Amino acid sequence: MKMHMMVFPFLLTALPMMANAAERQLGPHIHGQASVNMSIDGGLMDVQVSVPGHDAVGFEHPPGSPQERSAVDRATATLTGAGWLVPASAAGCALSSAKVSPHGFGDAAEPGGHADFDAEYHYACRKVAELDHVDVRLASAFPAVRKVVVDIITASGSNQQDLEGTATRVDVRQ
């Protein structure tokens, strides 16, 4: 009984932290830096990406002009198309779904707050054993991105790789 009394207050204090964790899963918002989380399990590859709004469109507020609305739409389309992510062709990976969420660009955005483009992708790979690399071309798609931090989880372990400058190749074999 005493153990329950000790655990209950801890759970109450942890609830707000867990609720906030559900909102942002990809780490801190750093201008010039995009984050990519990639997991490969069986024949599936799941990818999450976060790009600061400033790096994608040049501003972080609700669009105030047709040009700004067009910039948000172009960035959303670029991310939705997933052309910036190129799995090794020998693996036969096909994009099965993509979801892009531009946060901070709507009417409910907080003044002076940050805006991001967050996206989730699901790929099915016919020959996952051939998936030895993925080219991540976010810096080509969004030139204000100077660094891409890629976290990879596979059956054989996890690692982190940083892409800077013209580097695009991420080794997914451990």
N, C-alpha and C positions, 0 to 999 in steps of 0.2 A: 504494500500500500504506500509506503514512504517513497518508493521509486516512482510511482505514478505522480505523486505530488511534486517531485523534482523535475520530471520530464514535461509536465503540462505547461509550466511557465516558459520553458525553453521553446516549446512548440508555438506558443502564442507570440513570442518575440520573433520567431523565424517566419511566420506567415507573411508579414509585409515584404520581407526580403524575397521570398519565393514568388510572390505576386509580381514584383518588379522584375525578377529574372525572366519571367515569361514574356515581358515586353521587349527586352533587348537580349539577344543571345550571342551576338557576334563581337562583343567587346566594345572598347571605347571608340568614340568618334574623334578621329584625328584627321585634320585636313591634309590632303596629299597622300593619304594611305587608305587603301581598300582592304577589306578582310574577306577571305574565302575559307569556308569550312567544307571539307570534302570527306565523304565516307564511302568506302567500297566494301560491299558485302555480297558474296555470291555473284550473281550477274547484274547487280544493281549498283549504280553510282548516284549518290545524293549530294547535292551541292547547295550551299547557302552563301550568299554574297551580301556585303554591305558596302556601299559607296557613299561618302559624304555628299550631300546635296550640292555644296559649293563646288566640289570637284566634277560633278556630273553636269551641272547647268550654270554655274557661276554665281548662284545666290542661294539663300536659305530662308525664304519667306514665301507666303502664298503669292502666286503669280499676280503681278499688278498690271500686266499688259498682254496683248496677244502674242508678242514675241516671247515673253517669259512663259506663257502657257504652252507655246509651241516647243520651247526648250525642254519643258518637263515631259511633254508628249514624246519628243524625239528620244530622250534618255530612257523613258519607259519602254519604248519600242526597241531600242538597242538592247536593253537588258532582256526583254521578253524573247527576242529572236535568238539569244544565246550564241551568236556568232563569235563572240569574244572567248568562248570556251571550246577548245578543240581536242577531244580525246584522241589517242593514238588510233589511226584509221584501221589497223589490223584487228582491233578489239570489236569492231562493228557496233559501236554504241549509238543508240538512237534516243533523242530527246522524247520522253513520254509526257512530261508536263512541265510547265513553267508558270510561276506566279511572281509578279513584281508588285511591291507596295511602296509608293512614294510617301514617306512620312514627313510631316511638317510643312507640306505645301498646300494643305487644305484650309478652310475657313477656321477650323478649330486650332490652328497652329499658335503656339505661344510666341509673343513678340520677343525677339532676341534669342529664341531657341534654336536648336540645331535641326536640320532636315537631312534625311537620308533616303537612299533608295535601297531597299532590302528585297532580296529575291531568293526563291527556292526553285531548284530544278531536280527532276528525277529522270535518270537515264537507265535504259535497259541495254546491257552489253551481251552480244551473242558469244563472244570469245574473251571473257574477262581475263583469262590467263595472259592474253596478249596486251592487256592494258598496262603498259610499262611507263607511260608518261601522259601528261595532259598539258596542252599549251594554254596558258591563261593570258589573254591579250586585253586585259582591262585598260592598261595604260595606252594602248592604241585607240581603244574606243573612247576613252576619256583622258585626254592628254594632261589634265591637271593632276592625275594620279601618278605619283612619283614612286610609290612603293606598294607592293601587294604582299600581304602576309597570308600564307596559305597553310592551314592546319589540315593534315591528312590522317585519317584513321582507316586501317585495313585489318584483315585478320592477323597479319604478322606484326602489327604494332602501330605506333603513331609517330609522327614527326611534324616539324614546322619548317617551312622553306620561305625565304624572303626573296621576292623578285624586285629588282631595281633596274633603272635604266631601260635597256632594250631586252632584258631577259624575260622570257615567257615560259620556258620549259620547266615543268614540275615533275620530278621523278616520283612515281607512286609505288614503286617496289621498294621494300625495306631491305 
